[in-house]
Amino acid sequence: MSDILDEAYAVVQCKECPWYKSCVVPMKFTAEDIRRQLEASAPGVNISLQADLSLQNLLSSMATAAQNSLLEGCPVFIERLRANPKLAQHLKKVMQDGSREEGYGENSPDAGSGTTRH
């Protein structure tokens, strides 16, 4: 009985989630965002809007690197990845194998739990 309730809860949890069907999105950073963050973290330092070209290039590179390596994720999705290491490993394998997602389903580590929808 507990399994049925857990499965129902997982489905409802996803459908009520404001992230529904958008479990993970890349974080958006600009050089201006990083400049503001630097100024906020070091109040005595003034990074002018007319900063030299090398500083602007550095900030742009940092913004690009952040966008390519950081994701913002749905709390439900993150909780499921933490609770199920096999699911996380399976997703990693799918991504490394060139996104052969059609193989995800019956034999997936999360099959039958109702959590594959999110």
N, C-alpha and C positions, 0 to 999 in steps of 0.2 A: 504494500500500500504506500509505503514511503517513497518508492521509486516513481510511482504515478504522480504523487504530489510534487516531487522534485521536478519531474518533467513538465508538469503543468505550470509550476512556478517559473521555470526557465523560459517557457514560451511567453508567458504574460510579462515577465521582466523585460524581455526584448521588445515586445510590441509597445510597451509603455515608455521605453527609453527614448529620450529626445534625439539620440544618435541613430535611431532605427535605420538599419541598412547602410549606415556609414560608420562602421565600428572604428575605423582608423583613418586619420587624415594627416597629411604632412603639415607640420607647423610652418607658419608663414613668418619670415623675418626679413627685415630690410636693413640696410646700413643705418638708416635713421633710427630704427628701433634699437639697434645695438649702441649707437651713440648716446641715445637718451638713457639707456640702462647704465652705461659707463658713467655718465654724469650723475645719475642718481646714486650710484654706489660709491662715488668719490666726490662728495660735495665741493671740495676745494679746487677741484680740477675743472677747468673750463675748456671744453672741446668746442671750438667755434664752428659755425656752419660753414665757414670758409676754410676749413682745415686743409692742410696740404694734400696734394694728390696721392702720396704714398699712404697716408692715413685713410683717405677715402677708399683706396684700393684694398687696404687691409680690412676695413669694416665691410666692404662688399664681399670679400672672400670669406669672412667669418659668417656673414648672412647666408651665403650660398652653401657653405659647409653645414650650417645648422639645418637648413631646409633639406639637405640630402641625408641627414643622419637622425633627425628627431621626428617623432610622430606624436600626435595627440590622440589618445584613445578613449573609447567609451569605458566607463568604470566597470560595467558588466563584463565586457570583453576582457579587460585586464584581469579582473577577478577570476574569470574562467581560465585564462592562460596560467595564472599563478596556481590555481587549484588543480590543474591537470597538465603536468609536464609532458605527457605523451601528446596532448593536443598541440602544445607549443612546438615540440619536436616535429610533429607531422606538418604543421604550417611552414616551418623552416625548410623541411625537405621538399615540400611542394614548390616553394619559391626557388630553391636551389636547382630543382629539376626542370626549370623552364615553365613553371605554372601548368603542369598537367593536372588541372583541377577536376577533370572528369573522373579521376580516380578517387576523389573524396566522396565518401558516402558510406556504403555498407561496411567496409573494413576500416574505416577511420577510427582513431582512438576515442572519438566522442560520439560514435554512432549509437543510436537508440536512446540517447539521453535528452533529446529534444533541443540540444544547444547548438546544433549545426546551422540553425537559421540565422544566427547572429554573427 
